[in-house]
């Protein structure tokens, strides 16, 4: 007697219900709605089958109005000159080997005033990239995948980059002018200066060279933070000892020793952190307190726990006794180019500090110090040697 094949499990046995085309489509729509960028997908006939929440926000078109309609009608893209972009691209009948269109700026509207359409300022600018899903390498188009991004973000980045270039040019001009002036003078009139005069000039050149090096280091840090390429090299770090060395460096450069105070708890956990980054964080925060604050600058280290977790951590507070930072400014201080009332520097220091702390999975915030003034508090997990 041949063996009887086992029967398929019934729906009541707890096994999942069969996946239908509708449930699969619903699941895809839900996933598409979670994307930060606009996503529009057209089928092989050019009809819209996916129109996610971000696309609705960017275009002002409801998903119900877009689904099932031709993508050309839903998204009437125009270029800078008001020409119909779809006629130029011709995705379904164009070059059979084309796989994508790189991101470019397009407008949703009826063309420029010169072409009988609306003013370009009244149109919606979006950043558009298009990908093709084909049958094989050069087969017919099965899906057209369109990604949309708001042009405001690009404009903000362009303004930020322009401001960075302007700031860097301004900050480089003074030290380079000084270096050039002193070296040219020394080369031309070396024998006319005494040894003391030469030393003063060379010390000035050395200090200005350090300033240029520091600026270049800041720019490299900004680049790594923005690209997510900040590396963390963990080692056993004595945070209070690092703070002590930071203070000693300020005293050696001419600050009064009485202006600084270091408090460290006796029960601090063993911390595996990036020593160079801890030095940079402490150096920037102490310099910020000296430059923009007043009175005694305190560095306080305490045992802590990561919020929402039981993992051991260390919290370090850098406090001054100055005017403090108004609550409405608390979020702005960590942005690029923020400067206090006393102008100076590139305005990148606190932005870099935040990036360094977050690279070690930490958090940083600013508040009012207990005795008045500003308190910058950062918390980083203690970590392990392998973390």
C-alpha positions, 0 to 999 in steps of 0.5 A: 500500500503506497504511503499516504501524503500528509495533508496540508495544515489547516488554517486553524492549526496556527500556520500563516494564511497564504500570501495573496497578491493583495496582501503582498501589495499592501505589505509593499506599500507599508514598507514604502511609506517608511522610506524617508524619500519619495518613492513612485513605482510605475508598471510596464504600462506606465501606470502608478502602482506605488506612491508612498507617503513621502511622495505625497508630502513632496508633490502635494498629490494624494496617493489615491489620486495617483494610483492607477494613473499614468506616471506622465500625468501624475508627475509632469516633470519639466526641466529648467527650460520648461521642456517636457522631461518625459519626452526627452527620457522616453523610458518605455521606448528609449534606449534598450540598455539604459538602466537608470537616470542619475539624480537631477533637478526637475520641476512639477509644473507646466513650463516656464513663462517663456514657453507659455507656462507658469513662473518657475518660482511658482513650480515645485522643484524636486530632485529626481532619480529613475531606475529601470527594472527590465526583463534581462539586461536589455529587455522591456521595462517591467517597472520604473522606480522613481526616487524623489527628494526635496530640493530644500535640503540641497539648497541648505547643503549648498548654503552650508558649504558656501558658508564653510568655504567663506569661513575657512578662507577667512580663518586661513587668511590671517595666519598665512599672511602672518607666516608669509610676512615674517618668513619673507622679512627674516629671509630678506633682513636676517642679519639685521635682527637680534636673536631675541627678535628672530625668536619672537618672529619664529614663535609667531610663525610656529603658533600660526602654523599650529592654527592652520593645522588645527583648522585643517584637522577640524575640516577633516573631522567635519568631513568624516562626521558628515560621511559617517566615516569616523573610526573609533579605536578603543583602548583603556582610558583614564578619563580624569587623567585625560582631563587633568592633562587638558587642564595642565595644557591650559595652565602651561599656555598662560591660564591661571591654575586657580581657574580650573577645578577637577572632580572625579568620583572614586567609583568610576567604571573601567572605560574603553574609549578612543583616547584621542577623541576624549582628548579632543572633546575635553580640549574643545569643551574646556576651551569653549568654557574659557573663551565664552564663560567666566569664573571657575571652569569645573570638570566633573566625572561621575559614574552613570548608566546609558539611558534605557539600558543597564550598561555602565557609562561615564558622565563628564560635565564641563561647567563655567560661571558665565552668563550661560546659554538661553534654553532656546539656544540649547539645540543651536550650539551644536550646529556648524558655525555657531558662535557665542557673543564673543566671536572667534574661531570657526564655529565648528568646535561644538559640532565636532564634539557632538560628532565625536561623542556620538561616534562612541555611542554617547550623548551630549547636551547643554544646560544651566550649571548648578551655580549659574553659567553653562554646563556641557554634559556628555555620557559615553558607555564604558565599552569593552576592549572588543567593542 
